[in-house]
Amino acid sequence: MDVNYMKRALALAKKGAGFVNPNPMVGSVIVKDDKVIGEGYHRFFGGNHAEIEALNSLVDDPRNSTMYVNLEPCSHYGKTPPCVKSIIERGIKRVVVAMLDPNPLVAGNGIKILRENGIEVVTGVLEEESRKLNEVFIKYITTKIPFCLMKLAMSLDGKIATGFADSKWITCHESREYVHRLRHQYTSIMVGIGTVLTDNPLLTVRIPDFEGKNPIRIVVDSKCRIPLDANLVRKASVVKTIIVTTESGDSEKIKSLNERGLEVLVVPQKKKRVDLGILMETLGEMGIDSVLLEGGGTLNYSALEENIVDKVNFFIAPKIIGGSLSKTPVEGDGCRLVKDAFLLNNMTTHRFGQDIMVEGYLGKEG
C-alpha cells in the first residue's frame, strides 16, 4: 500500500512541472483507515508546499493518519513556514518519504524532528523514481550549476537538414509537441548563433491553451553577430532574452541590444569561443536552475566537449535524407578515436508517433 500511495504522490508532484522552479516538484497524500482524506502538490514557486496543500484539503480528522510525500518535509523557514511543524500539530502518526532532501538547509533534519516528536518515519519508498523526477533540483541545490538537457533530432541516416538547408520537419508532430512541453519545464533554452542565423527562431512554448511561462532565451554568440531584426531581438519585450558574447563582441551591437531590452553577458573566451563552463556557473548564480540545449552541431559538440551536458533526448525519425553536405546534429572537431566517444548511460527509449527518442545520461555509470 505504501508503494501505491507514493505513486499517487509522485503523480501529483508532476503537476508542478514548469511552475515551481527552482523548487522541487512535490506531492503529498494523507491516508486514514485505507482511505485518502487529503492530497495536494506544490503548485507554484512561493506557494504552499505539498504537505500544507494536503492538510488544507482534509475531509476527515488527520489524527493517527499516514502522510505520503516524495521529498522530506522541510524544517526551516523559507518563503513558507516549516512543514514539519504543521504535520506535528495536526496529529499525523506516520510519514512515508521517498527521498531525503538534498538541500543542506534540510538534509535529514525534517525527519529527525518528526521522529523526536513520536512520529514514525519510513524512507526510501520509490526513491529512484523520486530522484529522477527532481533531477534538476538535486543538481542545482547541491552544485549551483544548472542541469543541462541536450535535445537533438535527426533522420535515420543522421541528418538534421538537407544539403539545401531545408529542415522542416525532420520529426513528427508528437515529437515536436513533447519538445514544447520540455520548453515549459526548463527555466531556459539555449541555442548558438548559427541556429539564429539559419532558422530565425522564436524559442517559445507553442502548446494549445498554454498558461505557463516561456523559458528564458539564451543565445551563445561569441562575436555578437545576431541581427537586430531577428525574432529573438524583436520579441525581447515579451520573453527575457540573454545574448552571451565575449570581449570580441561588437561593442556598438551590444549597446543596441541593451537599448532593445536584451541582457548581454560578456564571458571569457576558450578556444576563441564562449567558455561554456564559466557560462553555466554564471547562469547558476543568476538563479537559472536548468538549460534545455537546442543548439546546432557546433554548439552541441562544444557542450559535450566541455562536459556541461547531463542528459540527452535524441529523436530519430524514420526518414533517409542522404547527401554529403547535409548537416548533422553534432559537428565541431569530433572525437579522434572511437574509444574517446561520448557515452550515454542508463538509456531508455520512448515512442512519439513514428519517431523514437533515446534518452540517456552523460557521466553516469550503472
C-alpha positions in Angstrom: 0.0 0.0 0.0 2.9 2.4 0.7 4.1 2.0 -2.9 0.6 2.7 -4.3 0.1 5.8 -2.3 3.6 7.0 -3.1 2.8 6.6 -6.8 -0.1 8.9 -6.3 2.1 11.4 -4.5 4.5 11.3 -7.4 1.7 11.8 -10.0 0.5 14.8 -8.1 4.1 16.2 -7.9 4.4 16.1 -11.7 1.6 18.6 -12.0 4.0 21.3 -10.7 6.4 20.7 -13.6 7.4 24.1 -15.1 5.7 26.1 -12.4 7.8 25.6 -9.3 11.5 26.0 -10.5 13.9 26.3 -8.8 11.9 24.5 -6.1 11.4 20.7 -6.3 8.2 19.0 -7.5 6.4 17.6 -4.5 3.1 15.8 -4.0 1.5 14.6 -0.8 -1.3 12.2 0.1 -2.9 11.7 3.6 -4.4 8.3 4.3 -6.6 7.1 7.2 -8.2 3.7 7.5 -7.1 2.9 3.9 -8.9 6.0 2.6 -7.4 9.1 1.1 -8.6 12.0 3.3 -6.4 14.8 1.8 -3.9 15.4 -1.0 -2.1 18.2 -2.7 1.0 19.3 -4.5 3.4 22.3 -4.8 1.6 24.4 -7.4 3.9 27.3 -8.0 7.1 28.9 -6.7 6.5 30.7 -3.4 3.1 28.9 -2.9 2.2 26.4 -0.2 4.3 23.2 -0.1 2.6 19.9 -0.9 2.2 18.9 2.7 0.3 22.1 3.5 -1.9 21.8 0.4 -2.8 18.2 1.5 -3.6 19.4 5.1 -5.7 22.2 3.8 -7.8 19.7 1.7 -8.7 17.4 4.5 -12.1 15.8 4.7 -11.6 14.0 8.0 -9.6 14.4 11.2 -5.9 13.7 10.4 -5.0 12.3 13.8 -3.5 8.9 13.6 -3.2 9.1 9.8 -0.3 8.5 7.4 1.2 11.1 5.2 3.0 10.2 1.9 5.4 12.7 0.4 8.0 12.2 -2.3 10.5 14.6 -0.6 11.5 15.0 3.0 9.3 17.7 4.7 11.1 21.0 5.2 12.2 22.1 8.7 13.3 25.6 8.0 11.6 29.0 7.3 11.9 30.0 3.7 9.1 31.6 1.6 6.8 29.5 3.8 6.9 28.2 7.4 8.4 24.7 8.0 6.1 21.8 7.1 7.2 19.6 10.0 5.6 22.0 12.4 2.1 21.6 10.8 2.5 17.8 10.5 3.2 17.5 14.2 0.4 19.9 15.2 -2.2 18.1 13.1 -1.5 14.7 14.8 -0.1 12.8 11.8 1.0 9.4 13.2 3.2 8.2 10.4 5.1 9.8 7.5 6.4 7.9 4.4 9.1 9.7 2.5 10.5 8.7 -0.9 13.9 10.5 -0.6 15.8 12.8 1.8 16.0 16.4 0.8 19.5 17.2 -0.7 19.1 20.8 0.4 21.7 21.5 3.0 19.1 23.5 5.0 17.1 20.3 5.4 19.4 17.3 4.9 17.7 14.9 7.2 16.7 17.4 9.9 13.0 17.3 8.9 12.9 13.5 9.5 14.9 13.9 12.8 12.3 16.4 14.1 9.4 14.2 13.2 10.9 11.2 15.0 11.8 13.3 18.0 8.1 14.1 18.3 7.0 10.5 18.2 6.1 10.2 14.6 7.0 7.0 12.7 9.0 7.8 9.6 9.6 5.4 6.7 12.1 6.4 4.0 13.2 5.1 0.6 9.8 4.2 -0.9 10.1 4.7 -4.7 13.3 6.7 -4.1 14.7 6.1 -7.5 11.5 7.4 -9.2 11.5 10.4 -6.9 15.2 11.2 -7.6 14.6 11.1 -11.4 11.6 13.4 -11.1 13.6 16.0 -9.3 17.0 15.5 -11.0 17.1 19.2 -12.0 16.5 20.3 -8.4 19.1 17.8 -7.0 21.9 19.0 -9.2 21.2 22.7 -8.8 20.7 22.7 -5.0 23.9 20.8 -4.5 26.2 22.4 -7.1 24.5 25.7 -8.0 25.2 24.7 -11.6 22.2 24.3 -14.0 21.0 20.9 -15.1 21.5 20.7 -18.9 19.4 18.6 -21.2 20.6 18.4 -24.8 17.8 17.8 -27.3 18.7 16.6 -30.7 16.6 15.4 -33.7 17.8 13.7 -36.9 16.8 11.4 -39.7 17.6 7.7 -39.7 20.8 8.4 -41.5 21.9 11.1 -39.1 20.9 14.3 -40.9 19.2 17.4 -39.4 18.7 19.2 -42.8 19.2 18.6 -46.5 22.2 19.8 -48.4 19.9 22.7 -49.4 19.3 23.8 -45.8 15.7 22.5 -45.6 14.9 21.2 -42.1 11.1 21.4 -41.8 10.2 19.0 -40.4 12.5 16.1 -39.5 10.4 14.8 -36.6 6.7 14.3 -36.3 4.1 16.4 -34.6 4.1 14.3 -31.5 7.8 14.7 -31.0 7.6 18.4 -31.5 4.7 18.7 -29.1 6.8 16.9 -26.4 9.7 19.3 -27.0 7.4 22.2 -26.4 6.4 20.7 -23.1 10.1 20.4 -22.3 10.5 24.1 -23.0 7.9 24.9 -20.4 9.5 22.6 -17.8 13.0 24.1 -18.2 13.9 27.5 -16.9 15.9 28.4 -20.0 16.5 27.4 -23.6 19.9 27.8 -25.3 20.9 27.9 -28.9 24.0 29.0 -30.9 24.2 32.0 -33.2 24.2 29.6 -36.2 20.7 28.4 -35.3 19.5 32.0 -35.1 21.1 33.0 -38.5 19.7 29.9 -40.2 16.2 29.4 -38.7 15.4 32.8 -37.1 13.5 31.0 -34.3 11.2 32.4 -31.6 12.1 29.7 -29.0 8.8 30.0 -27.2 6.3 27.4 -26.0 3.6 26.7 -28.5 1.0 24.4 -26.9 -2.7 24.9 -27.3 -4.2 26.7 -24.3 -0.8 27.1 -22.8 -0.9 29.0 -19.5 2.6 28.7 -18.2 5.7 30.8 -18.8 8.1 30.8 -21.6 11.8 29.8 -20.9 14.5 32.5 -20.7 16.1 32.5 -24.2 19.9 32.3 -24.3 22.0 32.8 -27.5 25.7 31.8 -27.5 27.1 34.4 -29.9 30.9 34.8 -29.4 31.2 37.8 -31.8 27.7 39.3 -31.2 26.6 38.7 -34.8 22.9 38.5 -34.0 20.9 40.7 -36.4 18.9 43.5 -34.8 15.8 42.4 -36.8 16.0 38.8 -35.6 12.8 37.4 -34.0 14.6 37.0 -30.7 15.5 40.7 -30.7 12.2 42.0 -31.9 10.3 39.9 -29.3 12.7 40.6 -26.4 10.0 42.6 -24.5 7.8 39.5 -24.4 10.3 36.9 -23.3 13.6 37.6 -21.3 16.5 37.1 -23.8 20.2 36.9 -23.0 22.9 37.2 -25.6 26.2 35.6 -24.4 29.3 37.0 -26.1 33.0 37.6 -25.4 35.4 40.6 -25.5 35.5 40.0 -29.2 31.8 41.1 -29.4 30.9 44.2 -31.3 30.6 47.0 -28.6 28.1 49.0 -30.7 25.9 45.9 -31.3 26.0 45.2 -27.5 24.8 48.8 -26.8 22.0 48.4 -29.4 20.9 45.1 -27.9 20.8 46.6 -24.4 18.7 49.5 -25.7 16.2 47.0 -27.1 15.8 45.3 -23.7 18.1 42.3 -24.1 20.6 41.3 -21.5 24.2 40.8 -22.7 26.6 38.7 -20.8 30.3 39.1 -21.7 32.2 36.0 -20.5 35.8 34.8 -21.1 36.9 33.0 -24.2 38.0 29.4 -24.6 39.4 28.3 -28.0 38.1 31.7 -29.3 34.5 30.8 -28.3 32.4 31.4 -25.2 33.7 29.5 -22.2 30.7 27.3 -21.6 31.9 26.1 -18.2 32.0 29.7 -16.9 28.8 30.5 -18.6 27.0 27.7 -16.7 28.4 28.9 -13.4 27.2 32.4 -14.3 23.7 31.2 -15.1 23.6 29.3 -11.8 24.5 32.5 -10.0 21.6 34.2 -11.8 19.1 31.6 -10.3 18.7 29.6 -13.6 18.4 26.0 -12.5 18.1 24.3 -15.9 19.0 24.7 -19.5 17.4 23.0 -22.5 20.1 22.9 -25.1 18.7 23.1 -28.7 21.9 24.0 -30.3 23.2 23.4 -33.8 26.1 20.9 -34.5 28.9 23.3 -33.4 27.4 24.3 -30.0 26.3 20.7 -29.4 29.9 19.4 -29.8 31.3 22.2 -27.7 28.8 21.4 -24.9 29.8 17.8 -24.9 33.5 18.6 -25.0 33.2 21.0 -22.1 31.2 18.4 -20.1 28.2 20.7 -19.4 25.6 18.2 -20.6 23.8 16.0 -18.0 21.2 14.3 -20.1 20.3 13.7 -23.8 17.0 13.3 -25.6 17.8 12.1 -29.1 14.8 12.0 -31.5 15.2 9.7 -34.6 12.8 10.0 -37.4 12.2 7.1 -39.9 13.4 9.2 -42.9 16.5 8.9 -45.0 17.9 12.2 -46.4 21.4 11.4 -47.6 23.8 13.9 -49.0 27.5 14.5 -48.1 26.7 18.2 -47.5 23.7 17.6 -45.3 24.1 18.9 -41.7 24.5 16.5 -38.7 23.4 17.1 -35.1 26.9 17.1 -33.6 29.8 18.6 -35.6 32.8 20.5 -34.3 36.2 18.8 -34.3 34.7 15.4 -33.3 36.4 12.6 -31.5 39.7 11.4 -33.0 39.3 7.9 -31.7 36.1 5.8 -31.3 37.2 4.9 -27.7 37.0 8.6 -26.9 33.4 8.9 -28.0 30.9 10.4 -25.6 29.0 7.5 -24.0 25.4 7.5 -22.8 24.4 5.5 -19.7 21.1 4.5 -18.2 19.5 4.6 -21.6 15.7 4.2 -22.2 13.7 4.5 -25.4 10.3 6.1 -26.0 8.0 6.4 -29.0 6.4 9.6 -30.2 4.2 8.9 -33.3 6.6 7.2 -35.8 9.7 8.6 -34.1 11.9 7.0 -31.5 13.5 9.0 -28.7 16.6 7.7 -27.0 17.2 9.1 -23.5 20.4 8.8 -21.6 22.8 10.4 -19.2 26.4 11.6 -19.6 28.9 10.7 -17.0 26.7 8.3 -15.0 27.5 4.6 -14.8 25.2 1.8 -13.8 
